[in-house]
Amino acid sequence: MKKGLLRFGVAVLIVLVSIVVIDLAVGKAMDYMLPQISNQGATGKTYFSLYDVNTPVVIVGSSRASHHYVTQQIEDSIGLPAYNVARDGCFFSHNSCVVNSILDRYSPKLIIWENCCEYLYEGVDDPFVNLYPYYETNKWVTTAIKEELPWKEYARLNSKIYQYNSVIHRILMRYRSRSSYTEETEKGYEPLTPKELIKKLELEPEKLTGTTLSETKVARFDSILTRAQEKGIKMVIVDSPRYFIRDSINISRDKMEEISKKHGMLFIDNTHLPFFIEHSEMFADPTHMNSNGAEIYTELFLSQIHDYVSTIKN
């Protein structure tokens, strides 16, 4: 009986040790490969945004930024190198970590931060999964995850396999073909080709997803703008056009504008510009413009920020 229990205990111990060893081995391999694919595909773009981007002008945000701001137009207008590090499906908390990580490494002349005016509400969907590989290696990611996710989730993140679970295959494929990689974006800008929509867009009222401000997000936003102000960095906080009708008061928007002005940053709410509301052909869907719309919008946006950025080359 005792021998049987001993054998069972030894077997369990071997299994546990094996799991730990495999977990560490996978983590070491992924930790090594990930920097090698910096800015290759969506997964590499996140690494690039946190650790490698170094241009004087940086565009940060979600898909609305990656599809709406034509990097080359911005470069040509401002006269400084620019890069669009925005990534689809990555919202306020993700991009707060990106901006804080950029501020740690260097001082860009200008950060253009596309922020949906609803982002400061409590309960707005804000996934962290794309940042899981950086848990415990990036202090801003670690802090944000611990502030916003239940403890059971960040307890699981002590496993390297869990951290990399959703991107292991992407890293492996990119790493294998890294030597033959060709740039898939236009300096980070990802144009949406205009095409005839299956269903015509219809103007509908804007539906706010929150009603109460998140103290955590408000404090984080204020802290980031404080850091940028102290480093003498100009920031434009902007929300680009959507195909909706505004019919409600948005306290998140008002708070975002208040904090931006407090720190001397430019706040622009372009969500409901009449020109774009009148031209549905500029949109690929209600929240994303196609490349025709993006080019026209980028030109308009550059005129809006002209005076604010006129001195950044000095």
N, C-alpha and C positions, 0 to 999 in steps of 0.2 A: 504493500500500500504506500509506504513512504517512498520507495524507489519510483513508483508510478507518479506520485506527486512531484518528485524531484525532476523526473524526465519532463513532465508537463511544464514545470516552472522554467527549466532550461530552454525548452522549445519556445515558450512564450518570450523569454528574454532574447533569444536569437532572432525571432521575428521582429521584435521591437527595435533591436539594434540594427537589423537590416533595413527597416523602414527609415530610421534616422539617417543611416549612411546613404541610402538612395536619395532621400530628400536633400541632404547636403550636397551630394554629387550633382543632382539635377540643378540645384541652385547655383553652384559654382560654374557649371557649364553655361547656364543662361546669363549669369552675371558677366561672364567673359564674352559671350556672343553679342549681347545687346549693344554695347558701345560700338561694335564693329559694323552695325547696320544703322548707325545714327542717320536719321533723315531719309531712310529707305522705307517707303510705305507708311501707313498710319502708326504702327507700333514704333518704328524708328523716329517718326516725327515728334512723338512725345519725348523720347530721350533727347533729341536735338533741342527741343524747346526748353528743357530743364537745364541742359549742360553744355550745349555747343553753339547755339545761336549767338552771334556777336556783332550784328549789324547796328549802325546808329539808329535806324528806324525799325521797329518791330510791331507787327500786327498780331494781336492775341484774341482768341475767341473760339466759338464753336463753328459749326458748318456755315452759319450765316456770315461769319468773318472769312472763312476759307473760300467761299463762293462769291462774296460781294466786294472784296477789296483787291483791285488789280495792282499787284505789287509794282510792275514796271511803270505804270502810270504815276504811282506815288513816288518812285525813285526819280523819274524824269521831272516831276513838278518840284519836289523838295530839293533835289540835287544831292541826295545822300543815298548810299546803299540801304536797301530795305529787304525784309523777309517776312513772310506771312506764316507764322507757326500755328495758326488756328487748326483745330482738328474736329471733325464731325463727332457729335455726341458728347462733347466735353464742355461742361457748363461752368457756373460761377466758382464752385469749390476747386475744380480741376485747374481752372485758369488763374485762380488766386495763388495756387502753388507754383504755377509757371511764372507769374509775374514776380513773386517773392524770390524765386530761384534766380531769375534774371538779375534782380536788384542785388543779390548776394555777389554775383560774379562780375558785373560791370555796370556802367552808367550809360545806357542808350541816350541819344539826344531826344528821342520821342517814342512813346509807347501808345499805340492806338489800340484801345481795349474795347472790343465790341461786347456790350453787356445788355442782355435783354432787360427791359425796365421792370420785369417781374422778379428778377433774381434775388432780391433781398427779402422776399416773403418766406415765412416758415412753411415747410412742407413741399416746396417746389422740387420736382424731380432733379436730382443732382448726383448721378452715378460716379463712383470712385474706381470702378473696376480697372480702368486704363492706367490707374496710378498704383495698383497693387504691387507691381514689381519694385516699387521704390520705397515701400514701407520699411522703416527702420534704417534706410540709407539716405533719405532726404528728409530733413527735419520738418519742412513745411507740409509734406505729404503725411508724415507720421502724426503731426499735431492735428491736421484737419480730419484725418480718419478717426482719431481718438475723440475729437470733439463732436463728430456728427454721426458716427456709426455705433451700434450697440457693441458692448464689450465682447460678446461671443464672436462677432465678426473679426475684430482685430486680434482676438486670441487665435483664431484660425490662421491669421496671416503670419504667425510664427513659423508656419510651414512654407518653405520655399516653393514646393510644388503647388500649393494653394495660391501663392502669389502669382505664379506664372501660368496657372492652369489654362486661362483663356487665350494665351498668346504663344505657348510653346511651339505650336506648329508654324505660326507665322515667323517666329524668330529663326527656326530651323530652315524654313524655305528661303527666307531672305539671306541668311548667312551662307547657305550653299551657293546662291547665285550672286553674291555681293560683288564679285570681280567683273561681272558683265552688266551691272546695274546701270540703267540710264534714267535721268531725271524724269519723273512722272508728273511734276507740277511746274508751274511758271513762277519760280521763286516762292513756292508755297501756295500761291493762288491756284485754285482748282475750278476752272470754268465749267459751267453747266451749259452744254450745247442747246441752243434754242430748238424746240421741236413742237409740233402741233399736239396740243393736249387732247387726251381721249375725252375728257370732260371739261367743259368750259368752267373757268373759275367764277365763283359767285361771291360777292361781297357779303360778309357776315359780321355780326358784332364781335368785338374782341371779348374773349372769355378769360378773365383773370383766374389763375389757379390758386391764388392765396389771398388772405385777408389780413393776416397778422405778420408784422415784421419779425424776422429772426434776429435776436440780439447777437448771436454768434456771427452771422453774416455781416450785419451792420458794423460790428466792431472790427471784423477782418478787413472789410472794404476801407474803413477809416484808417486802419493801421497801414495798409499798403500805400494809400495816397499820402499818408504822413511820411513814410519812408522815401517815396519818390520826391516829395517836396524837399525833404532834408538833403537829398542828393542832387537837387537842382534839375531833375528830369521833368520834362513836360509830358503830360498825359492827356489824351483825348478819350473821354468816356462816351461811347456812342451806341445807339441802337438803330440799325438800318431798316429800310422799308419792308413792310409786310402788307399783304392784301387783306386787310381787315378794316372794320369801321370802329373807331373809338367812341364808346358811349359810357365810360365809367371812370371814376376817379382812381388813380393808381398811386397809393401812398409809397410804394416801393420806388417808383420813379421819382417822386418828390424828394425822398430821403437821399437817393443816389445823386440827384442834382444838388441838394443842400451840401452834402459832404464834398462833392467835387469843387464847388465854389469856395468852400471853406479853405481848401488847400490850393486854390489858384489854378485848378485844372479845368479844362474846357469840357462841358457837358452838352451833348447834342442828341436830341430825340428826333430821329428821322423816320419813326415807325409809320407815320401816316401822311407822308408827303403827297399833296394833291396830284402832282404829275404822275406818280407811279400808280396811285389809285385809279387814275383815268386810263392807264395803259396796262391792262392785264397781260398783254403779250410780252411784257418784260419779265414775267414770272414763270418759273418752272413748276411751282406749287405755291400755296398761300404764304409760305414763310421764306422761300428762297427765290432770288432772281436768277434768270439765266444770264449768259455772258453778255448779251446785248444790254440788259438792264444794269449789270454790274459795271460795265464801262461807262455808261451814262451817269450812274450813281457815283462812281469813284471821282469823276470829273466834278460833279456837284459838291461832293464831300470835300475835295481839295480846295474848292473856292470858299467853303465854310471855314476851313481851318487856316487859310492863307495868312491872315494877320497874326494869328496865335503862334504860328511856326516860323514866321519870317526872320526871327533872330537866332534860330537854333544852330546855324552854321557858324555863328560868330564865337 
